[in-house]
Amino acid sequence: MRQWQQHLQQLCDADMFRQLRVIDGEQTTHVQLNGEGVLMLCSNNYLGLANHPAMIEAALRATRDYGVGSTGSRLISGSMRLHARFEERMASFKQTEAALLFNSGYAANTGILSSLLGPNDLIFSDEYNHASIIDGCRLSAARTVVYPHADVAALESLMIAEVKDRKGRWLIVTDGVFSMDGDCAPLAELCRLKDRYDSLLMVDDAHGTGVLGENGRGSSEAQGCLTEIDLQMGTLGKGLGGSGAYLAASRTIVDTLINRCRPFIFSTSLPPAIPAAAIAALDIVESQEGADLRQRLKENCLLFTRLLITGGCDIGVTTTQIVPIMTRTPAATMAAAGQLLDRGLFVQGIRPPTVADGACRLRATLMATHDPYELKTAAEAICRVVTKVSV
Ligand SMILES: *Cc1c(COP(=O)(O)O)cnc(C)c1O
């Protein structure tokens, strides 16, 4: 106990202590945070679907029809018609042979990588990949070569260096949209590399699903290579406003996972309300309403990033709804987040180990449902606060 207390004290002294903040009320762009009304600028509810009436209705109806819990793992008693229907729907959305529902993105990435790859295999992983991919690589026991962020030429050199001693399977794995910087992986070029070197390509589209591409099919649709990605993983808890994750892939890969993937096999499946809501989310995403929401999100991103740049903020290389505002040190980051909260703006500060030392930042995330006028006021406040704490 003493050691843990000392460790926590060290975290506090270094502005590195993390604590939970509790939200009340409906999840619109305004929420109650510890009892105070704030503008939400750090939610992954990009399209505002988390409290969409059609989603709520689908979840309620599924709960009435099937009950609350799923009563077992997928291979025992926990595969309901709704789980199967969602998987068919997701496969057709992503134009793959099959799809599989997972309890979370974390469970999906650790499970997929560890069941498909082993000690003889080689994984090429972008240096900014999500923690769940990093943990999946470790669990797989495959050798992992980390390549410089989004650098296709550097990746190709690393692949060439491995060719002569090649043994097992090769897999390139990348986030579609990088969760801390908001930039996109060069998927079309990665597709060319994976063909040239007989490798598989896995894309984690947690932040692109529903949001990017003409029909919301994600980063790969936006870059014109939807059908070339071998393993299309994504989550249901962000743009789709629900919970859980999916993999869309060939029948062989999905059947392999059903037979080998430990987080899939040894865990109670998601409540029936979750796949029901996810089907409703895909219906919205593919409708005119979905296209309108994506358009509004895009306009909000343009407005907000333009104001931040004009106001002197360093927002890195973002091209999406994830907008980092660089603050460098933990102390500046936490001071800025605190001052913004005092002004009714809820933006999270991001510190190591989530980002590298010296790369601390505020991380704002935008929603289609944000009012442009409120975003303007927020951007101006952020610029004032960030320039002040940075000097
Ligand atoms: C959020 C996220 C995950 C984890 O998904 P959960 O469903 O929240 O467990 C995985 N990968 C990326 C890139 C993410 O942003």
The ligand as a MOL file (V3000), in Angstrom:
LIG
                    3D

  0  0  0     0  0            999 V3000
M  V30 BEGIN CTAB
M  V30 COUNTS 15 15 0 0 0
M  V30 BEGIN ATOM
M  V30 1 C -10.7090 3.8550 -28.9980 0
M  V30 2 C -9.7670 3.0600 -29.8160 0
M  V30 3 C -9.6480 1.6770 -29.6430 0
M  V30 4 C -10.3240 0.9610 -28.5200 0
M  V30 5 O -11.6700 0.7870 -28.7490 0
M  V30 6 P -12.6580 0.5250 -27.5190 0
M  V30 7 O -13.8960 0.0320 -28.1280 0
M  V30 8 O -12.8000 1.8530 -26.8430 0
M  V30 9 O -11.9800 -0.4850 -26.6360 0
M  V30 10 C -8.8490 0.9810 -30.5200 0
M  V30 11 N -8.1660 1.6090 -31.4920 0
M  V30 12 C -8.2180 2.9520 -31.6590 0
M  V30 13 C -7.4260 3.6010 -32.7450 0
M  V30 14 C -9.0120 3.7110 -30.8100 0
M  V30 15 O -9.0580 5.0410 -30.9500 0
M  V30 END ATOM
M  V30 BEGIN BOND
M  V30 1 1 1 2
M  V30 2 1 2 3
M  V30 3 2 2 14
M  V30 4 1 3 4
M  V30 5 2 3 10
M  V30 6 1 4 5
M  V30 7 1 5 6
M  V30 8 2 6 7
M  V30 9 1 6 8
M  V30 10 1 6 9
M  V30 11 1 10 11
M  V30 12 2 11 12
M  V30 13 1 12 13
M  V30 14 1 12 14
M  V30 15 1 14 15
M  V30 END BOND
M  V30 END CTAB
M  END
